Structures are given as structure tokens and as C-alpha cells.
């Protein structure tokens, strides 16, 4: 075959390939567009949500009406709160009800589909006065969808589980399930009561002896003296409380709270918080965003575990209600999260205070008394920068004394650190008490508040523990091995 013939054949083949490629591409494009168009058209309803002025559920006696941008209901007079965002979401699904396929174009009998006596009925009223009635029947044999239709039209559609389930809504689906929300850092006060335990947490006082507790809160109950609150434990307790959401509504007008265990609730929780919120305000012709603080309060009662009262209730749910509302609802069971022991909430330092607030520390250990002092004086120092320019500033110069003799700063501070580093390890058992003379007494002479003396004592309790006494109150135990380490610190402070 000549070279010219080969070129001609190759050229024809190339043309065929190019034509085939573009033909296949055009075919695929046409198929895709056809499928996309078909998918776009698979809607039982296509309604502009802005034109809907009323939603009715005739089988359930529910009616919602739009006034401006807000949906209202007669049920609000009975204390029902509506969730505006959820209403809009449900309405969008009803107005854009997608279907998978047509089950029957014109059935002679609607009975097999559960539509001769519909299980669900939703009536949408438009702003021109016209009504659109949507009907829901049985589940499909696969259980993965529902039969549905529009009143006045013969077709029966197969609707996917979602959004088909929107036809079976009730008043509960429109209700606000949100409870007051907050973050741990927003909380000012907390009261938790369960059994014989009452836990009260309040803001840390701004006056008086300020311990170096690493928190902004103190525990004022059940202990006789306020204790600093451990921040991590506090956050762990508050976090689930700030994210509660109603799972289901049980009764808006219960004849008795006893069946739910809410006449004598197992838990009572009261939280007061200040939550930051961004709002829009008008300044002249402009709209600006501003951050404000609003007061948020939650007063919640928790009763019985729902599943233990009857098989109709879902597991891991508890009956609950707000203190000032009659409505009983279900919450996720958070009892294990809030059944916290008071001891687990407090910081464990026996007494910890910043050394800057202390002028003198007197230590009496096993009958021997020692005095540590910090002498402070203001001095003016002159410093030069890299260019030789002098600057003057005032500093506080400290001199450390122990039993009247000057000692090295690091040795004094090591002793001080050991004194404030003692940690409590348990509570005094009920019915027990300490007896005998203090093994160790620490007296902190403070400059803030001026002249205040804070006494901390460790009393004999048993072979392994000493009892902590503060302001004459004995509530906690400290291991003897911690107390005995003070003797080592006393010896080291005077070493060369």
C-alpha cells in the first residue's frame, strides 16, 4: 500500500474517532440534562412558602397562622412556645414535597395505599384564599417511604421517608424544644439538690481574704466554710446543663406530678448566667451590631426514668419540668453527669495564698515555734537603655528573715511553698472528730486585708491522717506524711 493511501485511511479513521467522541459526549450530555430535568420535576408540590398564610392539621386539631413574619397558634394561650425556625423548615418541606415515583396514575381504589381514610392531612392556605390539601397514607412495603397525594388529583406518589414524614407532623413538631443555654464561663450561680446533698456555687467574693484559688467561684454549701471551686470539675458539671434540649412533650396540664416523680423530684437544678449576645441596632440610617449581656435562668426539676414507668417510653429518658411551668417533658438522662460529690468540685489546697499578700508566717511544729518575715521597701533604681539613656523606676525590694536572721530568698520561698502546698485528701467521716493539741499550726499575717491573721491547724486524727482546722472549723483530712515534710523544710531554710 502506498504512503498516500495510508495517510488517507489514517485521516478517515481520525475523523471517525473525533466524530464518535463528540457524538458520545453529546449523547451523555443530553442524557444528563434529561435526568437533571426529570429530577427537578419530581415534586408533588411546588409552592412559594411566602404565599402560605395558614397551616392546618385537621386530624389533630392544630392550626398555625402567619402574622407578618411570625407564626402564631391558639395553642400559645395554653403555654405552648413555637419554634419559628422549625416552622419555616417544615413549611419548606411541605411546599417542596419531593417524590421518588408515581405509584399509580389513577387508582380505582385508594384503600391499598391507606389513602381512602388518610393517616395524615395537611391543609395549606395561600394569600389568595386558595387551599392545597396534602394527604398521607401507609408506609410502602419496604418501609422506606410513604404513599401520598394532593386532594383533587388522581395520582398516588411514593414519597421518601424524608420529607414524606413531614405530612405526619403534630403540634409537638412546631414547638420550641430549646431550654436556656449557656457556657460554663457565663454561669454566675448554681444550686444542685439531690437526696440529702445541696451544692451551692457563687461568685468568688471581691473582699476579705482572697485565696489563690484558680477559679472565679466558691462552693458555699454543703461545707461550713466556702471552698474554691475546681475549674475543670465545674466546667464538666455545667457543660451538659447548658446544652439541654427537650426530646418530647408528655403533658401540658398533668392532673398529678406523682406518676412522673416530679412531686418530689430526684434532682433540682437552678442556674443563673449572664450570656453575651450580638444584636442589631439602628444608629441613624445605619444598622450596627452590638454585643449585649442578657440574664439567663434555668430552674429544672428531674423525676423518674421514663422507661421504668412503662414500655411506651424510650430508654435513656427522664421526666422533667421547669419550676414555673406545668408542662412535663422528656430529657436525655443526665443524672450520671450531675450526680457529683461536693468534694469532687472543690480545689484541694488546704489554704493557698499569694506570698505577696503575706508579711509574716509563724510556724509551730510539735511545740517548736518559728517566725518567717518578709521586709519590703520601696527603692528607686536607675537603668540605661542601649543608647545610654537613663530611666528611673520604683521597685519593691524584699528581705527574707527566719527567726530573726536573713536567709536566702529561694530557701524561704521553698518553705512557704511547702506550707501552702498541703492538700486535703478526704472528708472527716460522719460521726468522727479530731482530738488533741495541734501538731502543726500556720499563722499567715496578711497585708491584704491589712492586719488580718489567717490560722490553719493540723490536729491529730488517726495513725495516717491529720484533721485540717480553719477558723475553728474541722471538715477535711490531710495525710501525716505531708505534715511531716514541713519538718524537713524547716531544717533546710537555715542551712548555709
Secondary structure as GFF3:
##gff-version 3
##sequence-region A 1 496
A	DSSP	alpha_helix	3	40	.	.	.	ID=ss1
A	DSSP	three_ten_helix	49	51	.	.	.	ID=ss2
A	DSSP	beta_strand	52	57	.	.	.	ID=ss3
A	DSSP	beta_strand	62	67	.	.	.	ID=ss4
A	DSSP	beta_strand	70	73	.	.	.	ID=ss5
A	DSSP	three_ten_helix	74	78	.	.	.	ID=ss6
A	DSSP	alpha_helix	84	95	.	.	.	ID=ss7
A	DSSP	beta_strand	101	104	.	.	.	ID=ss8
A	DSSP	three_ten_helix	111	113	.	.	.	ID=ss9
A	DSSP	beta_strand	120	126	.	.	.	ID=ss10
A	DSSP	beta_strand	131	139	.	.	.	ID=ss11
A	DSSP	beta_strand	145	150	.	.	.	ID=ss12
A	DSSP	beta_strand	156	160	.	.	.	ID=ss13
A	DSSP	alpha_helix	161	164	.	.	.	ID=ss14
A	DSSP	three_ten_helix	165	168	.	.	.	ID=ss15
A	DSSP	alpha_helix	171	174	.	.	.	ID=ss16
A	DSSP	three_ten_helix	184	186	.	.	.	ID=ss17
A	DSSP	beta_strand	187	194	.	.	.	ID=ss18
A	DSSP	beta_strand	197	203	.	.	.	ID=ss19
A	DSSP	beta_strand	217	221	.	.	.	ID=ss20
A	DSSP	beta_strand	227	228	.	.	.	ID=ss21
A	DSSP	alpha_helix	231	241	.	.	.	ID=ss22
A	DSSP	beta_strand	248	251	.	.	.	ID=ss23
A	DSSP	three_ten_helix	258	260	.	.	.	ID=ss24
A	DSSP	beta_strand	267	283	.	.	.	ID=ss25
A	DSSP	beta_strand	286	305	.	.	.	ID=ss26
A	DSSP	three_ten_helix	306	308	.	.	.	ID=ss27
A	DSSP	beta_strand	317	322	.	.	.	ID=ss28
A	DSSP	beta_strand	328	332	.	.	.	ID=ss29
A	DSSP	alpha_helix	335	338	.	.	.	ID=ss30
A	DSSP	alpha_helix	342	345	.	.	.	ID=ss31
A	DSSP	three_ten_helix	355	357	.	.	.	ID=ss32
A	DSSP	beta_strand	358	365	.	.	.	ID=ss33
A	DSSP	beta_strand	368	384	.	.	.	ID=ss34
A	DSSP	beta_strand	390	402	.	.	.	ID=ss35
A	DSSP	beta_strand	405	406	.	.	.	ID=ss36
A	DSSP	alpha_helix	409	420	.	.	.	ID=ss37
A	DSSP	beta_strand	426	427	.	.	.	ID=ss38
A	DSSP	beta_strand	438	447	.	.	.	ID=ss39
A	DSSP	beta_strand	450	460	.	.	.	ID=ss40
A	DSSP	beta_strand	465	470	.	.	.	ID=ss41
A	DSSP	beta_strand	473	479	.	.	.	ID=ss42
A	DSSP	alpha_helix	480	493	.	.	.	ID=ss43
###
